[in-house]
Amino acid sequence: MALFALDTVTRGIAFGVGAAAAFVGGLYIWGKPPRTPDERDARGTIIRRSVSIVLTSTLSFFASGLSLAEMGIVLSGPSLVGALSSLGLVVVLFLGPLVERVIDWDSSEDIPALDRFTWRMLLASISEEFVFRGLLIPVSVRSGASVTTAIATSMICFALAHVHHLMVHPWRKVAGQVVVTSVFGLLSSLLFVRTGNLLAPTLAHIFCNWMGPPNPDFDHQHRIPIGISYVLGLIAFLALFSVATDPITHGSHLYTLS
């Protein structure tokens, strides 16, 4: 049972926005934000931020009154198939960046430290999907909002949740992050709604955090095969999207055209 009466669209969306704000605000309860990569990746910073997001996510979950099933947290054959097919779909979309990475592979590159990998690739991805997809979308829908409205709200909140980077980065870089996170927020929301399980966007999120945003090098000596890979990846993604995320196949409880 929800701690608040989430019986109107306005209240449902307001709760989701509040949960998102608490998620971001919790990162700053420890004082000054880290301003350098070394400060950001320091073990102490990672531990403090991990504690914050676990606490704020847990409190938001209990306040929402949602069940794990409503959030798409289920382990079954269809859910695993949906998650793996969604991951495969995103891998296909990143065909160009993958080809570019293979061509430019340097075996001497440093392997990310375990702390940094755990934070950026795992905990940040899992917690963001938990809040911005698993909580925000079902709460909005249950309050009476259409799925389209819920997806738009999730996408906007997810993008705005990265504006706080203005505290440590120039505005042009942050503006680029907002655009990228808007696009990913839409994709992740669609994966969640169409498959009906949270593991699908979570795996996609982990992969995308590992890859980073596409950044094609138009002056690359192998720009033609890399460019072809980018185009083929996008075409294949668009062609396979409906089949790979078919809501009937995956038994989605969220999908609707309302």
N, C-alpha and C positions, 0 to 999 in steps of 0.2 A: 504494500500500500504506500502510495506517495505521501511524503510529508507535507506537500502543498497540493492545493486543488488545481490540477492541470486539466481543467475541463473546458477550456477555450483555446482557440488557436493562439491568441495573443499570449496567454499564460504559458502554453507549451513552448512556444518559440522563445519567450523571455527566459524560461528555465534553461533551455539549451544554451542561449547566449550567456547566461550567468555561469553555467558549468564551464563553458569555454573560457570565460574571463577568469574564473577561479583557477583553472588549469594553468593559464599563463601567469597570472598574478602570483601563484604559489612559487614560481621560479625566483621571485625577487624578495621573498620574505627574509632572506639571509643577508641582506645588505647590498652593497655595490655589486652590479653585474660584472662578470668577467669581461675584460676588454681586449684581451689578446688570445690567440689560439692556445698558448701554453696555459693561461689561466682557465680557459674554457674546458680544456681537456685534463686539467688537474684532477687527481682522484678525489680530493675533498669536494670540489665543485660538483663532480658527477654524483657523489654520494648524496650531497645535500639536495640537488635537484631531483634525484631519484626518489628520495623520501617525500619531497613536495608533491610530485605528480602521483605517486601511489596514494597519498593521503587525500588529495583533492579528487582524484578519480573515484576512490572508494566512497567518499562522502557523497559525491554526486550520484553514484549508482544507488546507494541506499535511499537517498532523498527522492529519486525518480520513481521508485516503486516498480521498476521494470524487473521482469524475470530474465534469467540468462538466455532463455529460449527467445524471448522477444528481442533481445539484443543480437541474436544470431550466433550465440556462443553454444554451439552444439557439435558433437562429434559423431558423425554417422558416415555411411558410405557416400551418399549424395553430397554432403557438405565437403568431404575431402576431395571429391571429384570436382566440385565447383571451385574450391580453392586452388587446386593444381591447374585446372583449365584457365583460371584467371591469371595465375602466375605465368603460364605458358603464353598467354595472350600478350602480356606486358613484355615478356622477353622478346616476342616477335616484333613488337612496336620498337624495341630498342636494338633492332638488328644493325642499324647503321652505327650507333655508338659502340656496339659490341665488336663489330668488324674493325672499327677505328682503334679500339683498345687492343685488339689482338695484333694488328699491324704495328702499333707503337709499343708493344709489350716490352718491358724492361725488367728482367728477372732480378735486377739488383735493387728494385724499388723496395722501400721499407714496407713491411707488413704492419697494418694498423695495430696499435697497442690494444690489449684485451679490454682495458677499461673504456677506451674510446669506441671500440667496436661494439661493446655491450650497450653503451649509451646511445650512440648515433644509429646503429643498425637495428638494435633489438628493442630496448626499452622505450626510446622515443617513438619508434614506429608503432609499437603495440599500444602504448598509452594514448597516442594521438588518434588511432583508429577506434579505441575503446570509447573515447569522449566524443570525437567529432562525427563519427559514423554510428557506433554502437549505441550511444546515448541520445545524441541530438536528433537523429532521424526518427527512431521509434517514438520518442517522446512527442515530437511534433506531429507525427501521424496519428498517434493515439489521442491527441488533443483536438483532432479534427482537421488538421492541415492536409492538403493534398501531398502526395509523394513528390510532385514537382516542386512545391513550395519547400518541403522538408529538405530536398536535395540542394535547392538554391541557398537555403539558410545555412546548411552545413558547409557548402562551398565557400560562401562569403565569410563565415566565422573562421574557417580554417585559414583562409588567405589573410584576414585581418590579424589572426593570432601570430603572424610573423612580422607584423609592423614593429613590434617591440625591438627588433634588431636595429632600429634606428639609433638605439642607445650606444651601439658599438660599431655600426657600419654606415657608410655614406648613403644618402637617400637614393641615389641611382641604383646601387646594388640591391637595396631593400625593395625598390619598385620592381626590379626584375624578379626578386623572390616572390613578391605578391602575385605577379602574373603567372609564374610557374606553379605556385601552390594553388592558385585558382583552377588552373587546368587539371592539375593532379587531383584536387579536391572533387572536381566534377567526375573524373574517371573513377576515383575510389568510391564515391557515393553510388555511382551506377553499378559497379561491381558488387557492392554490398546489397543494394536493393534487388538486383536481378538474380543473384545467387541465394540471397536470404541468409548468408552466414558471414560472420565477421572475419573469419580466417582468410577469405578471398582477398579483400583489400589490404589486410595486414601483411600477407606474403608479398603482395605487389608493392606495398610501401617499403618493406625491408629491401627488396631488390632495387627499387628506385633510389633509395638512400645510398645504397652501395654504388650504383652507377653514377649518381649525380645527374643534373639536367643535361640534356643533349647540347653539345657545343661544337657544331661542325666547323672544321678547319678548311676554309675554301682555298687555302694556299697549300694544302697538303700535297705531297708529290703523288699520292695515290688517291687524289680527290675524286676521280671518276668512279672507281669501284666502290669507294666509300659512299659517294653520292647516290649511286644506284642502290646500295644497301639501305640507305635512308628511305628512299622512295618505295622499294619493295617491302620494307618493314611496315610502312604506313598503309600501303595497299592491302597487305595480308592481314593487318590488324583490323581494318575496316571490314574486310570480307568475312573474317572469322568471328567478329565480335558477337553478333546475334546468336550464332550457334554455340559458341563457347560459354555464353552467359545466359542461355535460355532459361527463363524463370520456371517453366513447367518441368523441364528436365531436372532442375535442382530443387524443386519444391519450395520456391521462395514464398514466404508468408507476407512479404512486404510489397511485392510487385503489384502495381495497379496503374491504370491509365488515368486515374482521377487527378 
